């Protein structure tokens, strides 16, 4: 088993329909609030996931 790399986590956060970021984005769109997560924020979330060891090996 190999741990997910930062780039893998970023890809999941950006592209998965079930990503927490995409879920929040859709919820806010329902309230007519549109925004985008910038690259720095997505990288921060990925780094935080790695540091907290919330990412499982695949």
N, CA, C, O and CB atoms as a CASP TS submission, in Angstrom:
PFRMAT TS
TARGET T0000
AUTHOR 0000-0000-0000
METHOD Language model
MODEL 1
PARENT N/A
ATOM      1  N   UNK     1       0.828  -1.178   0.000  1.00  0.00           N
ATOM      2  CA  UNK     1       0.000   0.000   0.000  1.00  0.00           C
ATOM      3  C   UNK     1       0.877   1.248   0.000  1.00  0.00           C
ATOM      4  O   UNK     1       1.914   1.301   0.660  1.00  0.00           O
ATOM      5  CB  UNK     1      -0.944  -0.006   1.204  1.00  0.00           C
ATOM      6  N   UNK     2       0.439   2.240  -0.748  1.00  0.00           N
ATOM      7  CA  UNK     2       1.167   3.497  -0.846  1.00  0.00           C
ATOM      8  C   UNK     2       0.285   4.645  -0.361  1.00  0.00           C
ATOM      9  O   UNK     2      -0.895   4.715  -0.706  1.00  0.00           O
ATOM     10  CB  UNK     2       1.636   3.747  -2.296  1.00  0.00           C
ATOM     11  N   UNK     3       0.855   5.539   0.435  1.00  0.00           N
ATOM     12  CA  UNK     3       0.055   6.701   0.864  1.00  0.00           C
ATOM     13  C   UNK     3      -0.217   7.622  -0.322  1.00  0.00           C
ATOM     14  O   UNK     3       0.574   7.696  -1.262  1.00  0.00           O
ATOM     15  CB  UNK     3       0.781   7.483   1.993  1.00  0.00           C
ATOM     16  N   UNK     4      -1.331   8.311  -0.262  1.00  0.00           N
ATOM     17  CA  UNK     4      -1.648   9.279  -1.307  1.00  0.00           C
ATOM     18  C   UNK     4      -0.663  10.437  -1.237  1.00  0.00           C
ATOM     19  O   UNK     4      -0.290  10.894  -0.156  1.00  0.00           O
ATOM     20  CB  UNK     4      -3.105   9.790  -1.170  1.00  0.00           C
ATOM     21  N   UNK     5      -0.258  10.893  -2.386  1.00  0.00           N
ATOM     22  CA  UNK     5       0.622  12.058  -2.479  1.00  0.00           C
ATOM     23  C   UNK     5      -0.227  13.324  -2.481  1.00  0.00           C
ATOM     24  O   UNK     5      -1.432  13.283  -2.725  1.00  0.00           O
ATOM     25  CB  UNK     5       1.515  11.989  -3.756  1.00  0.00           C
ATOM     26  N   UNK     6       0.416  14.428  -2.209  1.00  0.00           N
ATOM     27  CA  UNK     6      -0.275  15.721  -2.178  1.00  0.00           C
ATOM     28  C   UNK     6      -1.017  15.975  -3.489  1.00  0.00           C
ATOM     29  O   UNK     6      -2.150  16.455  -3.481  1.00  0.00           O
ATOM     30  CB  UNK     6       0.726  16.859  -1.908  1.00  0.00           C
ATOM     31  N   UNK     7      -0.385  15.655  -4.601  1.00  0.00           N
ATOM     32  CA  UNK     7      -1.011  15.882  -5.914  1.00  0.00           C
ATOM     33  C   UNK     7      -2.266  15.034  -6.082  1.00  0.00           C
ATOM     34  O   UNK     7      -3.240  15.476  -6.691  1.00  0.00           O
ATOM     35  CB  UNK     7      -0.018  15.572  -7.045  1.00  0.00           C
ATOM     36  N   UNK     8      -2.245  13.810  -5.540  1.00  0.00           N
ATOM     37  CA  UNK     8      -3.421  12.939  -5.608  1.00  0.00           C
ATOM     38  C   UNK     8      -4.583  13.539  -4.820  1.00  0.00           C
ATOM     39  O   UNK     8      -5.726  13.535  -5.276  1.00  0.00           O
ATOM     40  CB  UNK     8      -3.085  11.534  -5.072  1.00  0.00           C
ATOM     41  N   UNK     9      -4.278  14.044  -3.651  1.00  0.00           N
ATOM     42  CA  UNK     9      -5.314  14.637  -2.803  1.00  0.00           C
ATOM     43  C   UNK     9      -5.897  15.878  -3.468  1.00  0.00           C
ATOM     44  O   UNK     9      -7.109  16.092  -3.442  1.00  0.00           O
ATOM     45  CB  UNK     9      -4.743  14.992  -1.414  1.00  0.00           C
ATOM     46  N   UNK    10      -5.039  16.684  -4.056  1.00  0.00           N
ATOM     47  CA  UNK    10      -5.508  17.894  -4.752  1.00  0.00           C
ATOM     48  C   UNK    10      -6.432  17.511  -5.902  1.00  0.00           C
ATOM     49  O   UNK    10      -7.465  18.148  -6.105  1.00  0.00           O
ATOM     50  CB  UNK    10      -4.308  18.728  -5.283  1.00  0.00           C
ATOM     51  N   UNK    11      -6.071  16.487  -6.645  1.00  0.00           N
ATOM     52  CA  UNK    11      -6.909  16.039  -7.758  1.00  0.00           C
ATOM     53  C   UNK    11      -8.277  15.585  -7.251  1.00  0.00           C
ATOM     54  O   UNK    11      -9.304  15.908  -7.847  1.00  0.00           O
ATOM     55  CB  UNK    11      -6.218  14.897  -8.529  1.00  0.00           C
ATOM     56  N   UNK    12      -8.286  14.841  -6.157  1.00  0.00           N
ATOM     57  CA  UNK    12      -9.551  14.381  -5.570  1.00  0.00           C
ATOM     58  C   UNK    12     -10.383  15.576  -5.109  1.00  0.00           C
ATOM     59  O   UNK    12     -11.588  15.625  -5.355  1.00  0.00           O
ATOM     60  CB  UNK    12      -9.288  13.420  -4.382  1.00  0.00           C
ATOM     61  N   UNK    13      -9.749  16.532  -4.446  1.00  0.00           N
ATOM     62  CA  UNK    13     -10.473  17.709  -3.949  1.00  0.00           C
ATOM     63  C   UNK    13     -11.072  18.526  -5.079  1.00  0.00           C
ATOM     64  O   UNK    13     -12.153  19.094  -4.927  1.00  0.00           O
ATOM     65  CB  UNK    13      -9.549  18.587  -3.122  1.00  0.00           C
ATOM     66  N   UNK    14     -10.394  18.591  -6.194  1.00  0.00           N
ATOM     67  CA  UNK    14     -10.874  19.402  -7.317  1.00  0.00           C
ATOM     68  C   UNK    14     -11.873  18.679  -8.205  1.00  0.00           C
ATOM     69  O   UNK    14     -12.812  19.299  -8.704  1.00  0.00           O
ATOM     70  CB  UNK    14      -9.712  19.848  -8.149  1.00  0.00           C
ATOM     71  N   UNK    15     -11.691  17.381  -8.412  1.00  0.00           N
ATOM     72  CA  UNK    15     -12.442  16.690  -9.453  1.00  0.00           C
ATOM     73  C   UNK    15     -13.563  15.789  -8.968  1.00  0.00           C
ATOM     74  O   UNK    15     -14.491  15.509  -9.727  1.00  0.00           O
ATOM     75  CB  UNK    15     -11.520  15.892 -10.248  1.00  0.00           C
ATOM     76  N   UNK    16     -13.506  15.335  -7.743  1.00  0.00           N
ATOM     77  CA  UNK    16     -14.525  14.408  -7.244  1.00  0.00           C
ATOM     78  C   UNK    16     -15.829  15.137  -6.955  1.00  0.00           C
ATOM     79  O   UNK    16     -15.835  16.213  -6.357  1.00  0.00           O
ATOM     80  CB  UNK    16     -14.030  13.694  -5.979  1.00  0.00           C
ATOM     81  N   UNK    17     -16.935  14.536  -7.388  1.00  0.00           N
ATOM     82  CA  UNK    17     -18.250  15.117  -7.088  1.00  0.00           C
ATOM     83  C   UNK    17     -18.540  15.075  -5.596  1.00  0.00           C
ATOM     84  O   UNK    17     -19.338  15.865  -5.092  1.00  0.00           O
ATOM     85  CB  UNK    17     -19.353  14.376  -7.854  1.00  0.00           C
ATOM     86  N   UNK    18     -17.899  14.163  -4.894  1.00  0.00           N
ATOM     87  CA  UNK    18     -18.155  13.994  -3.469  1.00  0.00           C
ATOM     88  C   UNK    18     -17.087  14.643  -2.598  1.00  0.00           C
ATOM     89  O   UNK    18     -17.019  14.390  -1.395  1.00  0.00           O
ATOM     90  CB  UNK    18     -18.253  12.532  -3.139  1.00  0.00           C
ATOM     91  N   UNK    19     -16.266  15.469  -3.203  1.00  0.00           N
ATOM     92  CA  UNK    19     -15.268  16.219  -2.454  1.00  0.00           C
ATOM     93  C   UNK    19     -15.974  17.204  -1.531  1.00  0.00           C
ATOM     94  O   UNK    19     -16.939  17.850  -1.940  1.00  0.00           O
ATOM     95  CB  UNK    19     -14.292  16.957  -3.410  1.00  0.00           C
ATOM     96  N   UNK    20     -15.503  17.327  -0.286  1.00  0.00           N
ATOM     97  CA  UNK    20     -16.129  18.314   0.612  1.00  0.00           C
ATOM     98  C   UNK    20     -16.138  19.718   0.006  1.00  0.00           C
ATOM     99  O   UNK    20     -17.088  20.475   0.206  1.00  0.00           O
ATOM    100  CB  UNK    20     -15.397  18.340   1.957  1.00  0.00           C
ATOM    101  N   UNK    21     -15.088  20.066  -0.727  1.00  0.00           N
ATOM    102  CA  UNK    21     -15.039  21.400  -1.335  1.00  0.00           C
ATOM    103  C   UNK    21     -16.144  21.571  -2.365  1.00  0.00           C
ATOM    104  O   UNK    21     -16.792  22.616  -2.414  1.00  0.00           O
ATOM    105  CB  UNK    21     -13.673  21.644  -1.987  1.00  0.00           C
ATOM    106  N   UNK    22     -16.361  20.554  -3.183  1.00  0.00           N
ATOM    107  CA  UNK    22     -17.404  20.649  -4.202  1.00  0.00           C
ATOM    108  C   UNK    22     -18.795  20.605  -3.587  1.00  0.00           C
ATOM    109  O   UNK    22     -19.718  21.243  -4.094  1.00  0.00           O
ATOM    110  CB  UNK    22     -17.252  19.527  -5.215  1.00  0.00           C
ATOM    111  N   UNK    23     -18.953  19.863  -2.507  1.00  0.00           N
ATOM    112  CA  UNK    23     -20.245  19.825  -1.828  1.00  0.00           C
ATOM    113  C   UNK    23     -20.580  21.201  -1.253  1.00  0.00           C
ATOM    114  O   UNK    23     -21.698  21.691  -1.414  1.00  0.00           O
ATOM    115  CB  UNK    23     -20.241  18.760  -0.710  1.00  0.00           C
ATOM    116  N   UNK    24     -19.604  21.822  -0.579  1.00  0.00           N
ATOM    117  CA  UNK    24     -19.853  23.170  -0.038  1.00  0.00           C
ATOM    118  C   UNK    24     -20.127  24.174  -1.155  1.00  0.00           C
ATOM    119  O   UNK    24     -20.988  25.043  -1.020  1.00  0.00           O
ATOM    120  CB  UNK    24     -18.653  23.641   0.803  1.00  0.00           C
ATOM    121  N   UNK    25     -19.395  24.048  -2.249  1.00  0.00           N
ATOM    122  CA  UNK    25     -19.611  24.956  -3.375  1.00  0.00           C
ATOM    123  C   UNK    25     -21.045  24.830  -3.889  1.00  0.00           C
ATOM    124  O   UNK    25     -21.698  25.839  -4.157  1.00  0.00           O
ATOM    125  CB  UNK    25     -18.604  24.663  -4.512  1.00  0.00           C
ATOM    126  N   UNK    26     -21.538  23.599  -4.028  1.00  0.00           N
ATOM    127  CA  UNK    26     -22.902  23.384  -4.507  1.00  0.00           C
ATOM    128  C   UNK    26     -23.932  23.908  -3.510  1.00  0.00           C
ATOM    129  O   UNK    26     -24.951  24.475  -3.904  1.00  0.00           O
ATOM    130  CB  UNK    26     -23.141  21.900  -4.774  1.00  0.00           C
ATOM    131  N   UNK    27     -23.665  23.716  -2.226  1.00  0.00           N
ATOM    132  CA  UNK    27     -24.594  24.237  -1.216  1.00  0.00           C
ATOM    133  C   UNK    27     -24.683  25.757  -1.277  1.00  0.00           C
ATOM    134  O   UNK    27     -25.775  26.321  -1.195  1.00  0.00           O
ATOM    135  CB  UNK    27     -24.160  23.796   0.186  1.00  0.00           C
ATOM    136  N   UNK    28     -23.541  26.421  -1.420  1.00  0.00           N
ATOM    137  CA  UNK    28     -23.555  27.876  -1.511  1.00  0.00           C
ATOM    138  C   UNK    28     -24.198  28.353  -2.804  1.00  0.00           C
ATOM    139  O   UNK    28     -24.842  29.402  -2.823  1.00  0.00           O
ATOM    140  CB  UNK    28     -22.144  28.420  -1.406  1.00  0.00           C
ATOM    141  N   UNK    29     -24.031  27.595  -3.888  1.00  0.00           N
ATOM    142  CA  UNK    29     -24.677  27.976  -5.144  1.00  0.00           C
ATOM    143  C   UNK    29     -26.192  27.959  -5.000  1.00  0.00           C
ATOM    144  O   UNK    29     -26.893  28.749  -5.631  1.00  0.00           O
ATOM    145  CB  UNK    29     -24.243  27.040  -6.277  1.00  0.00           C
ATOM    146  N   UNK    30     -26.693  27.050  -4.164  1.00  0.00           N
ATOM    147  CA  UNK    30     -28.138  27.012  -3.918  1.00  0.00           C
ATOM    148  C   UNK    30     -28.612  28.287  -3.228  1.00  0.00           C
ATOM    149  O   UNK    30     -29.790  28.639  -3.298  1.00  0.00           O
ATOM    150  CB  UNK    30     -28.504  25.790  -3.067  1.00  0.00           C
ATOM    151  N   UNK    31     -27.694  28.969  -2.567  1.00  0.00           N
ATOM    152  CA  UNK    31     -28.007  30.245  -1.909  1.00  0.00           C
ATOM    153  C   UNK    31     -27.610  31.438  -2.776  1.00  0.00           C
ATOM    154  O   UNK    31     -27.563  32.574  -2.302  1.00  0.00           O
ATOM    155  CB  UNK    31     -27.297  30.331  -0.553  1.00  0.00           C
ATOM    156  N   UNK    32     -27.326  31.170  -4.045  1.00  0.00           N
ATOM    157  CA  UNK    32     -26.888  32.189  -5.006  1.00  0.00           C
ATOM    158  C   UNK    32     -25.583  32.853  -4.606  1.00  0.00           C
ATOM    159  O   UNK    32     -25.378  34.040  -4.860  1.00  0.00           O
ATOM    160  CB  UNK    32     -27.955  33.240  -5.162  1.00  0.00           C
ATOM    161  N   UNK    33     -24.698  32.080  -3.977  1.00  0.00           N
ATOM    162  CA  UNK    33     -23.360  32.561  -3.630  1.00  0.00           C
ATOM    163  C   UNK    33     -22.365  31.767  -4.466  1.00  0.00           C
ATOM    164  O   UNK    33     -22.248  30.551  -4.315  1.00  0.00           O
ATOM    165  CB  UNK    33     -23.064  32.410  -2.084  1.00  0.00           C
ATOM    166  N   UNK    34     -21.658  32.452  -5.338  1.00  0.00           N
ATOM    167  CA  UNK    34     -20.681  31.787  -6.191  1.00  0.00           C
ATOM    168  C   UNK    34     -19.275  32.177  -5.773  1.00  0.00           C
ATOM    169  O   UNK    34     -18.979  33.351  -5.553  1.00  0.00           O
ATOM    170  CB  UNK    34     -20.918  32.135  -7.669  1.00  0.00           C
ATOM    171  N   UNK    35     -18.430  31.190  -5.670  1.00  0.00           N
ATOM    172  CA  UNK    35     -17.033  31.445  -5.337  1.00  0.00           C
ATOM    173  C   UNK    35     -16.185  30.285  -5.822  1.00  0.00           C
ATOM    174  O   UNK    35     -16.703  29.228  -6.183  1.00  0.00           O
ATOM    175  CB  UNK    35     -16.850  31.659  -3.815  1.00  0.00           C
ATOM    176  N   UNK    36     -14.886  30.491  -5.826  1.00  0.00           N
ATOM    177  CA  UNK    36     -13.939  29.450  -6.203  1.00  0.00           C
ATOM    178  C   UNK    36     -12.892  29.337  -5.104  1.00  0.00           C
ATOM    179  O   UNK    36     -12.514  30.332  -4.485  1.00  0.00           O
ATOM    180  CB  UNK    36     -13.276  29.756  -7.584  1.00  0.00           C
ATOM    181  N   UNK    37     -12.434  28.128  -4.874  1.00  0.00           N
ATOM    182  CA  UNK    37     -11.326  27.927  -3.951  1.00  0.00           C
ATOM    183  C   UNK    37     -10.042  28.168  -4.728  1.00  0.00           C
ATOM    184  O   UNK    37      -9.845  27.582  -5.792  1.00  0.00           O
ATOM    185  CB  UNK    37     -11.351  26.490  -3.314  1.00  0.00           C
ATOM    186  N   UNK    38      -9.159  29.029  -4.207  1.00  0.00           N
ATOM    187  CA  UNK    38      -7.923  29.282  -4.931  1.00  0.00           C
ATOM    188  C   UNK    38      -6.916  28.159  -4.690  1.00  0.00           C
ATOM    189  O   UNK    38      -7.087  27.339  -3.787  1.00  0.00           O
ATOM    190  CB  UNK    38      -7.326  30.632  -4.515  1.00  0.00           C
ATOM    191  N   UNK    39      -5.880  28.135  -5.498  1.00  0.00           N
ATOM    192  CA  UNK    39      -4.877  27.068  -5.444  1.00  0.00           C
ATOM    193  C   UNK    39      -4.215  26.963  -4.081  1.00  0.00           C
ATOM    194  O   UNK    39      -3.964  25.860  -3.596  1.00  0.00           O
ATOM    195  CB  UNK    39      -3.821  27.295  -6.500  1.00  0.00           C
ATOM    196  N   UNK    40      -3.931  28.091  -3.464  1.00  0.00           N
ATOM    197  CA  UNK    40      -3.275  28.071  -2.151  1.00  0.00           C
ATOM    198  C   UNK    40      -4.142  27.374  -1.111  1.00  0.00           C
ATOM    199  O   UNK    40      -3.636  26.616  -0.283  1.00  0.00           O
ATOM    200  CB  UNK    40      -2.955  29.497  -1.691  1.00  0.00           C
ATOM    201  N   UNK    41      -5.438  27.628  -1.153  1.00  0.00           N
ATOM    202  CA  UNK    41      -6.335  27.002  -0.181  1.00  0.00           C
ATOM    203  C   UNK    41      -6.408  25.490  -0.399  1.00  0.00           C
ATOM    204  O   UNK    41      -6.356  24.724   0.564  1.00  0.00           O
ATOM    205  CB  UNK    41      -7.740  27.619  -0.276  1.00  0.00           C
ATOM    206  N   UNK    42      -6.528  25.059  -1.642  1.00  0.00           N
ATOM    207  CA  UNK    42      -6.620  23.625  -1.935  1.00  0.00           C
ATOM    208  C   UNK    42      -5.329  22.919  -1.519  1.00  0.00           C
ATOM    209  O   UNK    42      -5.369  21.816  -0.972  1.00  0.00           O
ATOM    210  CB  UNK    42      -6.902  23.390  -3.444  1.00  0.00           C
ATOM    211  N   UNK    43      -4.193  23.551  -1.776  1.00  0.00           N
ATOM    212  CA  UNK    43      -2.916  22.973  -1.349  1.00  0.00           C
ATOM    213  C   UNK    43      -2.842  22.899   0.173  1.00  0.00           C
ATOM    214  O   UNK    43      -2.350  21.914   0.723  1.00  0.00           O
ATOM    215  CB  UNK    43      -1.736  23.799  -1.898  1.00  0.00           C
ATOM    216  N   UNK    44      -3.324  23.924   0.847  1.00  0.00           N
ATOM    217  CA  UNK    44      -3.328  23.931   2.308  1.00  0.00           C
ATOM    218  C   UNK    44      -4.165  22.771   2.854  1.00  0.00           C
ATOM    219  O   UNK    44      -3.742  22.083   3.783  1.00  0.00           O
ATOM    220  CB  UNK    44      -3.868  25.273   2.838  1.00  0.00           C
ATOM    221  N   UNK    45      -5.339  22.555   2.283  1.00  0.00           N
ATOM    222  CA  UNK    45      -6.204  21.466   2.735  1.00  0.00           C
ATOM    223  C   UNK    45      -5.516  20.121   2.510  1.00  0.00           C
ATOM    224  O   UNK    45      -5.582  19.243   3.371  1.00  0.00           O
ATOM    225  CB  UNK    45      -7.563  21.506   1.998  1.00  0.00           C
ATOM    226  N   UNK    46      -4.863  19.952   1.371  1.00  0.00           N
ATOM    227  CA  UNK    46      -4.151  18.701   1.083  1.00  0.00           C
ATOM    228  C   UNK    46      -3.013  18.480   2.076  1.00  0.00           C
ATOM    229  O   UNK    46      -2.832  17.375   2.587  1.00  0.00           O
ATOM    230  CB  UNK    46      -3.601  18.713  -0.357  1.00  0.00           C
ATOM    231  N   UNK    47      -2.255  19.529   2.344  1.00  0.00           N
ATOM    232  CA  UNK    47      -1.152  19.420   3.304  1.00  0.00           C
ATOM    233  C   UNK    47      -1.674  19.125   4.706  1.00  0.00           C
ATOM    234  O   UNK    47      -1.070  18.350   5.448  1.00  0.00           O
ATOM    235  CB  UNK    47      -0.319  20.712   3.313  1.00  0.00           C
ATOM    236  N   UNK    48      -2.779  19.734   5.063  1.00  0.00           N
ATOM    237  CA  UNK    48      -3.377  19.494   6.375  1.00  0.00           C
ATOM    238  C   UNK    48      -3.837  18.040   6.498  1.00  0.00           C
ATOM    239  O   UNK    48      -3.648  17.409   7.538  1.00  0.00           O
ATOM    240  CB  UNK    48      -4.564  20.453   6.613  1.00  0.00           C
ATOM    241  N   UNK    49      -4.432  17.520   5.446  1.00  0.00           N
ATOM    242  CA  UNK    49      -4.876  16.123   5.455  1.00  0.00           C
ATOM    243  C   UNK    49      -3.694  15.180   5.654  1.00  0.00           C
ATOM    244  O   UNK    49      -3.794  14.191   6.381  1.00  0.00           O
ATOM    245  CB  UNK    49      -5.610  15.782   4.144  1.00  0.00           C
ATOM    246  N   UNK    50      -2.582  15.489   5.009  1.00  0.00           N
ATOM    247  CA  UNK    50      -1.389  14.652   5.157  1.00  0.00           C
ATOM    248  C   UNK    50      -0.832  14.772   6.565  1.00  0.00           C
ATOM    249  O   UNK    50      -0.496  13.764   7.186  1.00  0.00           O
ATOM    250  CB  UNK    50      -0.316  15.043   4.124  1.00  0.00           C
ATOM    251  N   UNK    51      -0.731  15.985   7.072  1.00  0.00           N
ATOM    252  CA  UNK    51      -0.133  16.192   8.393  1.00  0.00           C
ATOM    253  C   UNK    51      -0.984  15.585   9.512  1.00  0.00           C
ATOM    254  O   UNK    51      -0.451  15.131  10.524  1.00  0.00           O
ATOM    255  CB  UNK    51       0.064  17.683   8.648  1.00  0.00           C
ATOM    256  N   UNK    52      -2.290  15.579   9.328  1.00  0.00           N
ATOM    257  CA  UNK    52      -3.191  15.010  10.336  1.00  0.00           C
ATOM    258  C   UNK    52      -3.397  13.513  10.118  1.00  0.00           C
ATOM    259  O   UNK    52      -4.073  12.840  10.897  1.00  0.00           O
ATOM    260  CB  UNK    52      -4.543  15.731  10.308  1.00  0.00           C
ATOM    261  N   UNK    53      -2.800  13.013   9.044  1.00  0.00           N
ATOM    262  CA  UNK    53      -2.917  11.584   8.686  1.00  0.00           C
ATOM    263  C   UNK    53      -4.360  11.140   8.535  1.00  0.00           C
ATOM    264  O   UNK    53      -4.737  10.054   8.976  1.00  0.00           O
ATOM    265  CB  UNK    53      -2.237  10.722   9.736  1.00  0.00           C
ATOM    266  N   UNK    54      -5.168  11.994   7.903  1.00  0.00           N
ATOM    267  CA  UNK    54      -6.554  11.639   7.641  1.00  0.00           C
ATOM    268  C   UNK    54      -6.717  10.939   6.300  1.00  0.00           C
ATOM    269  O   UNK    54      -7.803  10.469   5.962  1.00  0.00           O
ATOM    270  CB  UNK    54      -7.424  12.874   7.686  1.00  0.00           C
ATOM    271  N   UNK    55      -5.639  10.874   5.547  1.00  0.00           N
ATOM    272  CA  UNK    55      -5.656  10.235   4.247  1.00  0.00           C
ATOM    273  C   UNK    55      -5.166   8.811   4.403  1.00  0.00           C
ATOM    274  O   UNK    55      -4.075   8.579   4.924  1.00  0.00           O
ATOM    275  CB  UNK    55      -4.793  11.012   3.227  1.00  0.00           C
ATOM    276  N   UNK    56      -5.956   7.868   3.960  1.00  0.00           N
ATOM    277  CA  UNK    56      -5.579   6.463   4.069  1.00  0.00           C
ATOM    278  C   UNK    56      -4.760   6.031   2.866  1.00  0.00           C
ATOM    279  O   UNK    56      -4.796   6.650   1.803  1.00  0.00           O
ATOM    280  CB  UNK    56      -6.820   5.582   4.204  1.00  0.00           C
ATOM    281  N   UNK    57      -4.037   4.973   3.065  1.00  0.00           N
ATOM    282  CA  UNK    57      -3.249   4.410   1.975  1.00  0.00           C
ATOM    283  C   UNK    57      -4.153   3.663   1.017  1.00  0.00           C
ATOM    284  O   UNK    57      -5.195   3.130   1.401  1.00  0.00           O
ATOM    285  CB  UNK    57      -2.152   3.481   2.514  1.00  0.00           C
ATOM    286  N   UNK    58      -3.729   3.634  -0.254  1.00  0.00           N
ATOM    287  CA  UNK    58      -4.470   2.885  -1.265  1.00  0.00           C
ATOM    288  C   UNK    58      -3.573   1.858  -1.906  1.00  0.00           C
ATOM    289  O   UNK    58      -4.012   1.120  -2.788  1.00  0.00           O
ATOM    290  CB  UNK    58      -5.051   3.819  -2.328  1.00  0.00           C
TER
END
